[in-house]
Amino acid sequence: MASSPFRSYLLAERQEAAEALIQLREKELKVLERRWRQERKTARQRLLLTRMQATRNNIVSWQDYIAEGCPRVPNATTRV
């Protein structure tokens, strides 16, 4: 296997890796949302909101990648 599954010539391998990353980010988002609800300090709430939005954006970008047919990225470095 290549160092990054996104370098792979196998579509199924790239799609599986993207789906695994989406699942991971969804779990992270749930943790961030729980921490945000529990946090009382405004500054920390804002920081958590920023991280939540970045995580949501990351999920959307991976969903877009799948929708585009999981194109191969020859110089990819992302690992699952």
Buried (B, 14 or more C-beta within 10 A) or exposed (E): EBEBBBBBEEEEBBBBBBBEBBEBBEEBBEEBBEBBEEBEEEEEBEEBBEBBEEBBEBBEEBEEBEEEEBEBBEEBEBEE
